Structure formats: C-alpha cells, structure tokens
C-alpha cells in the first residue's frame, strides 16, 4: 500500500490501522496454481490445468461447469453450506441461479493436495459457496458472481449496509459482485423503483411505499468523523453540528430555479439599499439646512413645522418629501420580497414543497 493510501486509510477510520494487512495489495503470478507441465499450455486458449476446487453440490442442484473454475448452478437459495439460506430451510419459491467464476477467490487450491507429492497428480478439494464480505476482508469470497434468487437475504449474503433503502429480507433479488463492474448501453440506462399497480412483490405481498435508490461508495452509511465543519472561520465551527453522511440527491432543475430566484431577490435588496443610500445625503442636507417656519403642520397646540432653506428655496422641503415617498415605496417592495422568500422557502426548502430541491427517495454519500 502506498504511503498516501496508508495515510488516507488511517484518517478515514483509525480502527482499520490494526487490520492494515487486510488491505495490502497482493501480487499473484499469472501462472499461480498452474498444474500443466507444458510451459506453453494455455497459450492461444489451449487447454490449461490449474488448481481449482470441486463444487460441493446439493441434491437439488444442477451444475454446468467449464474446465477453468467457471460454472452455472441451478438450485435453491443458499449462500454457504447446504443448510444455509432459504433452500437450507426447505422453503418453496426459493429457486436460484448462481453464475460464478473463481470459486474460492484468491485461494482456489484450498483443501486440495498433491497426490504422492507429484505436481501432475493434483486432487481437488471440495468447496461450498462463499459470497465473501463487502465490509470485511475476512475471507476470499468467490472472484465474481451474478446471483439470482426467488427468495433471499441479498444484503446479508454480500454484507451490505442498510443505507436509506434498508435491508432486503426474503425478497426476490439479483446481486452482482466482482473487482470491477461495468454496465454499458448504447442508448439509455434506467434505474427504476416502483409502487405501480397492482403494487405487489414476487410473493404477492403489498407494496405500500416507494423505495428509493442509494448510491453508496465504500459500503458505508454511518458517519466517518470527517463530516464536521473544519474551518475556524465558519461561524458554526466548534458547535459539534450533526451532519448526515448519506444525504438526499439534489434535483438539479429545482435547485437552479431556487438559486436564480434567491439571486434575483438579493439583487433587489441591493438595489433598494443603494437607492436609500443615494437619497440619504439629501435628507441630511435638508435636516441641517437653515430653517424657517411656514406654518403649523400638526394639530393646534403643536410647535412642529417643516424645514425650509433660505427664503424662497423649497429644495430642503422637497428633498424630505421625496425621501419619505421613496422610503414608503422601498418598504412596500421589501415587504413583498419577504413574502416571496417565505413562499420560496416552503416550495423549495421543505419536504412538503412541490418544488423541493432534494430527492425524497434517492441518497448518496
């Protein structure tokens, strides 16, 4: 493992440091486990003998296999020995198709032996299914598989985190696992969940909710400790704010629309304040200018009067009137903008809003 990878591993999960050896890259010779004595055996896809196990088939299973640890197993649900899974429990409606290559993963020779110590006389060991773990490197697992079952606990078999969708239990399922998986289409790819009529699953159970789609990198749905606010310049720094690790995916069009409206209102507030600032010097001039009384403007008994400038100059008085008119208009505009922002908050930023910027079903980290 490279130094930067080692450092990243410690940072992401300090508890993994003690198990660091599980994550070290292991280099295997391309001829590891070769049994054919001919040095060119296997070239040009000629016949090649190599270490591989025999599959410990159950009575209900039909095995279709090739010469190099590739097989299709038709039977009932199980993920390990014959007593595992719903097939091991004797359940009906638990038919399964297991397409697997590389039985016993990086250790296909386990339980096998050389007869009389001679390389040419290899005796295969028996192996059951080994789905391995997506969370822990505790076993080799099988190299790659597509598993289809009518009734299965697919998340448990592959050791997957619940995420927001939750664990699949006793449902029909398809699982795919390999070092790398690629799904390609010359046109479109759809990931679809549904609660369409009749709204029932494969066992005739009612579907009352719409399940979402979780995109989970690293098979982790819990906090890592790296989600906190790191900048001391942030006003919320040090408040131990809880930040969810698995979050809803934003709906791009709604988010852009809301940000555009927010930008428009910020610009409006800027324009209002600019107008007030521009008129303020005239107000100050009117207040500070020499004053004369032109008569009472309040009820009898009040000594208040309006300011005027030098005799015959009504400019200060007009400035005050203009300022009051502008202030009244800008206050009305600000009130209208405030009501609009409240409506935007409800429509775009609350889960009940018709234009909520987050997906209600789909999450990612």
N, C-alpha and C positions, 0 to 999 in steps of 0.2 A: 504494500500500500504506500502510495506517495505521501510525502510529508504534509502537503496541503490537504489531502484526503483524510489523513490521520487527524489533523487539527480540526477539520470540519466535523468529523465524527465525534470528537470529544466535546465540541461546542454544542452540537445538536442534542446529544444525550450522554452526559458524563458516565452514566451507568454502563454504557457499552464498552468503556475503555478496558475493563477487565476481561471482556469477551472479544477483544480485538482480533484474535486469531481466527474467529469465525468469518471475518470479513476480508481476510487477506486473499489476494488473487492467487489462485493455484494454477500453475502452468503444467499441462499434461502433454506429453509427446503425442503427435498424431498417429503414432504406432503403438500407443499404450494398450496393452491387452491383446496384441496380435498373436494368434496361435499358428497361423500358416508359416511353414518353414521356408517357403519360397520367398525370397526378398522382394520380388515384383508382384506377388499375389495381391490382388485388389486393384492394381492399376487398370485403367480403362474400364472400371466397374466389373472386373472379373471376380470370380468367387473369392471370398475372404473369410477365413475362420478367425473369430475373435472371442474373447471372454464375454459371455452373456448368460443370464440365468434362464432357467425354465420357469414358466408361469405356473403357479400353484392354482390351477383352475378348479372352480367349484363344480358340483354335479350339474347345475343348471346352465353352465356357461359353455359357449361355443367360441373357440379361439381360432382366429385366422391370422397366421403369422408368416413373416418372411425369414430370411436367413440371418439378418443382422439387427436383431432386437427391436423389430417393428411389428406391431400386432393390433388387431381389432378384436375386442372382446365383447360378445353379445351375451348378456345375462341379466342379473338383477342388481339393484343398488348395493354397493359396498365400497368402502374407501381403504380397507386394510385386509384383515384376515376374513375367513369365511363367515365368522359370527358378527362381523361389523355391518353397519348400515341397515337400511330397511329390508334388504334381502336377507340379512342375517336374522332379522326378527320375524321372517316369514310373511311379510306384508305382500298383499297383491298390489297391482298398479305401481310397481316399483321397477319396471323394466329399464335397462340401462345399456348404452353403447359407449364403450371406452376405447378411444383411439389413442394409443400411447407409443412413443418411441423412447428408447433409452430406459428400459425398466431398471430400477435401482440407480438411476442417475450417474453420478461420477464414480460409483463403485459397483459396476456390473458383475464383477467377479466374486462378490461376497458369497460365502458358503460354498463356492466351488473349490476344486483341488486338482492337482496333477496326480494322475494315477502312476504309482511307482516312480514318482519324481520326474516323469518324462513330459516335455512340453507338448508333444504331439497327442498325448492322451489326457485331455482335459475333461474332467467330469463336472457338468454343470450343477450348480446349486439351485434350489427352488426359491422363488420369491413371490410374495403377495404384492398387492397394490401398495403404493407409497405416494400419497399425494403431496407429501412434504409440507412445508410451512412458509407462508409469505411473511411471517412475523419473526421467526426464529430459525437460525441455521443449525437446527439440531439433527437433521437427517438429510441425506442426499435428495430424497424425493425422486420422482421419475423425471427424465430430462424434459419432455414436452408431452402435453396431452390435450385432447378435446374430450370432455366428459359430458354425456347427455343422459339425463335420468328423469324418469317419470315422477319419482318421489325421492327427495334427497335433502340433506342439510348442506348445501353447497358452500356456504361461508365457513361453516365449521370444518369441512373437509380441507379447504385451502387455507384455513386460519386467517380469515379476512376480518377487519374491524367492522363494527356495525355501521359507522357513518350516520348520515341522516336518514337513509332508507331503512336501516335496521337489518337484522339477521333474517335470512331465508330459512324457514323450517318446514319440512315435509311438503315442499313445493316442487313442481317440475322445474328443472333448471338446466342451463348449459354453462359449463366452466371451461375456460381456455387458459393454459399456462405454458410458458416457455421462457427462455432467457430474453427473447425479443419477440414481440407480436406486432404484426403489421396488418392493417385492414385497408384494402385499396379498392377504389371504384372509379371507373372512367366517367361516371356521371355523379350521382349524389349518394351520400350516406346518411341514413336516418337512425337516430337513437330514440326510440319511442316507448313511452309507458302509457297505459290506458286504463280507463274505467268505463269503456264503452258498453252499450247493451250487448248481451244480457248482463254484463258485469259479473262474470263468474270465472273462477280459476279452473285448472285442469281437473280438479277433484269435485267440481260443482259447488264450490264454496263461494259465497257472495263477496264481491269486492265493493267495499263501501267508501274507500278513499282512493285518491290518485297518488301513486308513489312517484317520487322524483328520480333524478339521475345524480349520482355522486361521482365526481372526478377526484380521486384521492391519490396523490403522489406519495409514495413512501409507505402506503398501508398504515397511515396514522390519522386518527381523528381526535386525538387528545392534544392538549397544549404542550408545547415543547419547552417553554420557558423563554422563547425568543420573541414572543408577541408583544412584549411591553414597550412603552414609549421610551426610546433610548436618548433622545436629545434633551439636554438640560434646558434648552431654550424654549421647549414646549411648555405652555402654562400648566399642562396636566402631568408633567414629569414628577415622578415620586408619589403619585396618588394610588399606585397599585391597581390601576384600572384593569378590569377584566376584558380581554379581547378574545373573541371566539376564534378557534383555529380553522374550523370548517365553516365557511360562510356562503350565503346565497350568491349566485352569479348575477351580476347586474344585467338588466335588459337595456342594451345599448341605445336604442332609439328613444325610449322614455327618458333615460339618463341625459342624453344630449339635449332633448327638448326642455327638461327641467333646468339644466345648466344655462341654456340660452335665455330662458325666462328670468333666471336669477341674475344673469349678466345684464339683461335689459333693465331690471329694477335697480341694480347697483348704479348703472349709468344714470337712471332717472334721479336717484337720490343725489348723485354727484352734481347733476345739473341744477337741482333745487338749491343745494347748499352754495353752489357757485353764484346763483342769482342773488341769494341773500347777502353773500359777501360783497358782491358788486354794489348793492344799494346801501350797505351799511355806512360808507363814508358820507353819503348824502344825508343820512339820518343824523350822524354825528355833527355834521355842519349845521343842520337845522337846529339841533339842540343847543349848540354852542354859539350860534349867531346872536347878535343884539336883538332884543325882543321888544315888542310894543303890544299893547292891548287893543284889540279891535272890537271888543265887546264880549259879554258873557256867552259861554258855550255850554254851560251846565245850568241846572235848575237855580232859581233865585236863592241867594244866600251863599252860593259857591263863588270863590275867588279865582277859579281856574280860568285860563284863557289860552288862546292859541298863539304860538310864536310867529312873529314876522321879522323880516330883516330890516334893513334901512327903509325909511319911509318910501312907499311906492314900490318896494321889491317883494313880491309874494313868493319868491322861489323857495325859501325855507318851509313855508306852509305847504306848498305843493309837493315838496320832497317828502314831508311827513305823510301826506295823503297817499302819495304813490307807494311809499314803503308799506303802509297799512294795507293797501289793496293787494300788493304783491304778497305780503305775508299771509293774507287771507286765502289767496289762490294757492300758494305753496302748501299751506296747512291742509287744504282740501285734497290736493294731489298726494301728499304724504299719507293721509288717512286712506285714500283709495288704494295706494300702493301697499299699505299694511294689510288691508283686507285681501288684496290679491295674493300676497305672500302667504297668508294664512290658508287660503284656498289651495295654493300650490303645495303647501306642506301636507295637507290632508290627501290631496290627489296623488302626489309623487313620493312622499316620505313615510306614509303609514301603510301597513299591510292591507288595510281595508280599501285603500285608494284604488281607483280604476286604473291609474297610470303608475302604480308602484314601481320604482326603479329597480327593485330586486326581484329575481325569480322567486316564486312561492314554493317551488318544488326542487330546484336544482342547485347543488352546492359544490364548492371546490375549495382546495387549500392553496 
